[in-house]
């Protein structure tokens, strides 16, 4: 379609002019070949809007007017925070049609990509916003057909600097949209075999002038995702070359090695989006969102597992205090590990070589450790846990079995059990009397016996090596 001559590029509205008795023009936001976009304020609601005006020379062409009206119907019927909604449509006295839309104060994705590729996490976040908006449009029977970075706005909302708004449904295809005249829906605006859209982001079926559906928009999403990750579109060249590549050439793989390497899971999403046949792509925006959520959740789990402390993180401690802690922990771990290995290899050798003092300490520590573990394990049920009963008498308990041959073995042939209680300290002569100088009776048990969890007697540290 040839464009009509334009006598002036200054626009059709002046700042301060009022449109339809309620929209005051405040500024020019942009100008294209077919119209101009203004920032206006609703005089009664005191709210900013975007006013898109179709130039008079285009307003006399029925097909252009029909497309302009189609954009109004499409944008007015999509209920999503990620789509710039249309709120009004009309005609001015000079014959120009206008469309009032939500005012989006932000930056286009194109301006962001001009600075280079995005981090994968940010790219996927932006992609989720785009796909959410498309999902709402597809649910209403609307296919965008011209999705590109220029039609994606990023704004600040609720602390999110990359909140997405999808714009420009000017060449959208309406399929089964309620409230649209059936005859109008049955009459397509694009002739069979005609190509409409932007070649860089066009699906193969769209490039061939064939039937398109929501999967065509998802192909365009794949091109945008590839560009966000790499800083370039998958295909390069003029319009004819681009269309041929979309139809016949395989999309290049995302880098899997080197400084710019990508997670293979992201590559799998891109490959499926850029499949040549619609049936090989994601079936819907909802399915694509599910795949993105699955990848994001898996990545979070991997990062959480990687952040868990380990011996390697201890070895990386460098401050003086941290170094001493590290050395102590590592030495303790190594000592316990070595002792455990030697004992498991030859338990009898440990008993034969150990002194009375070493066995006393080992058995006491083992009992305390077992009790603490049992208490912790049973804390959830609030049931009292005890692995040993308190001693019933104050007589000295022997750690070693009796030297009597008759007592060396049990009737069943099993080893003689060892008491976990070390001998109590020997009372001093000053405590041997029945009473103190003051006449108070003295304890017959010597110093008070301290017991740990489960009633196990734990001698004070000063007596561990006596």
SULNORHU-V708978 format. One record per backbone hydrogen bond with DSSP energy under -0.5 kcal/mol. NH is the residue of the N-H (numbers start at 1). CO is the residue of the C=O. E is the energy in kcal/mol with one decimal. If there is no record, write none. Layout:
((NH | CO | E) (NH | CO | E))
//
This chain:
((16 | 25 | -2.8) (17 | 14 | -2.2) (19 | 23 | -3.2) (22 | 19 | -2.0) (23 | 19 | -2.3) (24 | 22 | -0.6) (24 | 41 | -2.4) (25 | 17 | -2.9) (26 | 39 | -2.9) (27 | 39 | -1.5) (29 | 27 | -0.5) (29 | 37 | -2.7) (30 | 37 | -1.7) (32 | 35 | -3.1) (36 | 53 | -1.7) (37 | 30 | -3.0) (38 | 51 | -2.8) (39 | 27 | -2.8) (40 | 38 | -0.6) (40 | 49 | -2.5) (41 | 24 | -1.9) (42 | 47 | -2.9) (43 | 22 | -3.0) (43 | 41 | -0.5) (46 | 42 | -2.1) (47 | 42 | -0.6) (49 | 40 | -2.7) (50 | 101 | -2.7) (51 | 38 | -2.8) (52 | 50 | -0.6) (52 | 99 | -3.3) (53 | 36 | -2.9) (53 | 51 | -0.6) (54 | 97 | -3.0) (55 | 34 | -2.3) (55 | 53 | -0.5) (58 | 55 | -1.4) (59 | 55 | -1.6) (60 | 56 | -0.6) (61 | 58 | -1.9) (62 | 60 | -0.7) (65 | 61 | -2.3) (66 | 62 | -2.6) (67 | 63 | -1.9) (68 | 64 | -2.4) (69 | 65 | -2.5) (70 | 66 | -2.2) (71 | 67 | -2.2) (72 | 68 | -1.5) (73 | 69 | -2.4) (74 | 70 | -2.9) (75 | 71 | -2.8) (76 | 72 | -1.7) (77 | 73 | -0.8) (77 | 74 | -1.1) (78 | 74 | -0.5) (79 | 77 | -0.6) (80 | 78 | -0.9) (83 | 80 | -1.5) (84 | 166 | -2.1) (85 | 83 | -0.8) (86 | 75 | -0.9) (87 | 100 | -2.7) (88 | 100 | -1.4) (90 | 98 | -2.1) (92 | 96 | -3.2) (95 | 92 | -2.2) (98 | 90 | -2.9) (99 | 52 | -2.5) (100 | 88 | -2.5) (101 | 50 | -3.2) (102 | 85 | -2.7) (103 | 48 | -0.6) (104 | 102 | -0.6) (105 | 103 | -0.6) (106 | 104 | -1.0) (107 | 154 | -2.1) (109 | 149 | -1.0) (109 | 152 | -2.9) (110 | 149 | -1.1) (112 | 108 | -1.4) (113 | 109 | -2.5) (114 | 110 | -1.5) (115 | 112 | -1.3) (116 | 113 | -1.8) (118 | 228 | -3.5) (123 | 119 | -2.8) (124 | 120 | -2.5) (125 | 121 | -1.7) (126 | 122 | -2.4) (127 | 123 | -2.5) (128 | 124 | -2.2) (129 | 125 | -1.5) (130 | 126 | -2.1) (131 | 127 | -2.9) (132 | 128 | -2.2) (133 | 129 | -2.0) (134 | 130 | -2.4) (135 | 131 | -2.8) (136 | 132 | -1.6) (137 | 133 | -1.8) (138 | 134 | -3.3) (139 | 135 | -2.1) (140 | 136 | -1.0) (140 | 137 | -0.7) (141 | 138 | -1.8) (142 | 137 | -2.4) (143 | 173 | -2.6) (151 | 148 | -1.8) (152 | 149 | -1.4) (153 | 165 | -3.1) (154 | 107 | -3.1) (155 | 163 | -2.6) (157 | 155 | -0.5) (157 | 160 | -2.1) (160 | 157 | -2.3) (161 | 159 | -0.7) (163 | 155 | -2.2) (163 | 160 | -0.8) (165 | 153 | -2.3) (166 | 82 | -2.8) (167 | 151 | -3.0) (172 | 169 | -1.5) (173 | 143 | -2.9) (174 | 172 | -0.5) (175 | 141 | -4.4) (175 | 173 | -0.6) (180 | 177 | -1.3) (185 | 181 | -2.1) (186 | 182 | -2.0) (187 | 183 | -0.9) (188 | 186 | -0.8) (191 | 189 | -0.5) (193 | 209 | -1.4) (194 | 191 | -2.2) (196 | 194 | -0.5) (199 | 197 | -0.6) (201 | 198 | -1.6) (202 | 199 | -1.1) (207 | 203 | -2.6) (208 | 204 | -1.6) (209 | 206 | -1.2) (210 | 205 | -3.0) (216 | 213 | -1.8) (217 | 213 | -0.8) (218 | 214 | -1.6) (219 | 215 | -1.4) (220 | 216 | -1.6) (221 | 217 | -2.0) (222 | 218 | -1.9) (223 | 219 | -1.9) (224 | 220 | -2.2) (225 | 221 | -2.7) (226 | 222 | -2.4) (227 | 223 | -2.2) (228 | 224 | -2.5) (229 | 225 | -2.0) (230 | 226 | -2.0) (231 | 227 | -2.7) (242 | 238 | -2.9) (243 | 239 | -2.2) (244 | 240 | -2.2) (245 | 241 | -2.3) (246 | 242 | -2.5) (247 | 243 | -1.5) (248 | 244 | -2.6) (249 | 245 | -1.3) (261 | 258 | -1.4) (262 | 255 | -2.6) (266 | 263 | -1.0) (267 | 263 | -1.7) (268 | 264 | -2.0) (269 | 265 | -1.5) (270 | 266 | -2.3) (271 | 267 | -2.6) (272 | 268 | -1.9) (273 | 269 | -2.0) (274 | 270 | -2.1) (275 | 272 | -1.1) (280 | 277 | -1.7) (281 | 278 | -1.5) (288 | 284 | -1.7) (289 | 285 | -2.6) (290 | 286 | -2.0) (291 | 287 | -1.8) (292 | 288 | -2.2) (293 | 289 | -2.6) (294 | 290 | -2.2) (295 | 291 | -2.0) (296 | 292 | -2.6) (297 | 293 | -2.6) (298 | 294 | -2.0) (299 | 295 | -2.3) (300 | 296 | -2.0) (301 | 297 | -2.0) (302 | 298 | -2.1) (303 | 299 | -2.3) (304 | 300 | -2.3) (305 | 301 | -2.4) (306 | 302 | -2.2) (307 | 303 | -1.3) (308 | 305 | -1.0) (314 | 310 | -1.6) (315 | 311 | -2.2) (316 | 312 | -0.9) (317 | 314 | -1.7) (323 | 319 | -3.3) (324 | 320 | -2.0) (325 | 321 | -2.3) (326 | 322 | -2.8) (327 | 323 | -2.8) (328 | 324 | -2.4) (329 | 325 | -2.7) (330 | 326 | -2.9) (331 | 327 | -2.5) (332 | 328 | -2.6) (333 | 329 | -2.8) (334 | 330 | -2.7) (335 | 331 | -2.6) (336 | 332 | -2.7) (337 | 333 | -2.5) (338 | 334 | -2.7) (339 | 335 | -2.7) (340 | 336 | -2.5) (341 | 337 | -2.3) (342 | 338 | -2.4) (343 | 339 | -2.5) (344 | 340 | -2.5) (345 | 341 | -1.9) (346 | 342 | -2.0) (349 | 346 | -0.6) (350 | 346 | -1.2) (351 | 347 | -1.5) (352 | 348 | -2.6) (353 | 349 | -2.3) (354 | 350 | -1.6) (359 | 355 | -2.5) (360 | 356 | -2.3) (361 | 357 | -2.3) (362 | 358 | -2.7) (363 | 359 | -2.9) (364 | 360 | -2.3) (365 | 361 | -2.8) (366 | 362 | -2.5) (367 | 363 | -2.4) (368 | 364 | -2.5) (369 | 365 | -2.8) (370 | 366 | -2.5) (371 | 367 | -2.3) (372 | 368 | -2.6) (373 | 369 | -2.4) (374 | 370 | -2.1) (375 | 371 | -2.6) (376 | 372 | -2.6) (377 | 373 | -2.6) (378 | 374 | -1.8) (379 | 376 | -1.0) (382 | 378 | -0.7) (382 | 379 | -0.7) (383 | 378 | -1.0) (407 | 404 | -0.9) (408 | 404 | -0.5) (408 | 405 | -1.0) (410 | 414 | -1.5) (413 | 410 | -1.3) (416 | 408 | -0.6) (419 | 398 | -0.9) (422 | 420 | -0.6) (431 | 428 | -1.4) (432 | 429 | -1.1) (436 | 440 | -3.3) (439 | 436 | -2.6) (442 | 434 | -1.2) (446 | 443 | -0.9) (450 | 448 | -0.6) (452 | 456 | -3.8) (455 | 452 | -1.8) (456 | 453 | -0.7) (458 | 450 | -2.2) (459 | 457 | -0.5) (463 | 460 | -2.1) (464 | 461 | -1.4) (466 | 463 | -1.1))
//
